[in-house]
Amino acid sequence: MLIRFKKSFEKIAMGLLSFMPAEKDLKQLQQTIKQYETSAEWQLFLWKQDEDIIGAIGVVFKGEDLVEVQHITVNPSHRQQGIGKQMVHAVTDLYKNKTVIPNDETEAFFEKCKDCKE
């Protein structure tokens, strides 16, 4: 289930985002989280399964009709279970009146998800 990020989930979100190649550096990771917390254009969602938060997907609004997927990450112990695909589909459904696109970092995974609608 897709849930909105809130400050109380900050450590979990930072842990998940740290799996992204561009977010390995702590200072960069802290800047990214701050951007999600303070910018209206940046939205971070977490994926909750049972009682555990096991994934994160972040988007940036690019104008009126465009939503760019910035981050997609799943806890390594929950990978290969279709969770990333579920997150992409959930965000696409959430913003069905907008065009959802990947950035360079998320493009390969995003394209795989589009090819296999569940």
Residue pairs with C-beta under 8 A, 6 or more apart in sequence:
1 47
1 48
1 49
2 45
2 46
2 47
2 48
2 57
2 87
2 90
2 91
2 94
3 45
3 46
3 47
3 48
3 53
4 43
4 44
4 45
4 46
5 13
5 36
5 37
5 43
5 44
5 45
5 46
5 56
7 37
9 46
9 53
10 33
10 37
12 46
12 53
13 33
13 36
13 44
13 46
13 56
14 29
14 30
14 33
16 46
16 53
16 54
16 55
16 56
16 73
16 74
16 75
17 23
17 29
17 32
17 33
17 56
17 58
17 71
17 73
18 24
18 29
19 73
19 74
19 75
19 76
20 71
20 73
20 105
21 105
22 28
22 105
23 29
23 32
23 71
32 58
32 71
35 42
36 42
36 43
36 44
36 58
40 61
41 60
41 61
41 62
42 58
42 59
42 60
42 61
42 70
43 58
43 59
43 60
43 61
44 56
44 57
44 58
44 71
45 56
45 57
45 58
45 59
45 87
45 90
45 91
46 53
46 55
46 56
47 53
47 54
47 55
47 56
47 57
47 74
47 83
47 86
47 87
47 90
48 54
49 78
49 83
54 74
54 75
54 78
54 83
55 72
55 73
55 74
55 75
55 78
55 83
55 84
55 87
56 71
56 72
56 73
57 69
57 71
57 72
57 73
57 87
57 88
57 90
57 91
58 69
58 70
58 71
59 67
59 68
59 69
59 70
59 91
59 95
59 100
60 67
60 68
60 70
61 67
61 68
62 68
65 97
65 98
65 99
66 98
66 99
66 101
67 91
67 95
67 98
67 99
67 100
67 101
68 100
68 101
68 102
68 103
69 88
69 91
69 100
69 101
69 102
69 103
69 106
69 110
70 103
70 105
70 106
71 105
71 106
72 84
72 87
72 88
72 106
72 109
72 110
73 84
74 83
74 84
74 87
82 118
84 109
84 113
85 112
85 113
85 116
85 118
86 118
88 109
88 110
88 113
88 114
89 113
89 117
89 118
91 100
92 100
101 110
102 109
102 110
102 111
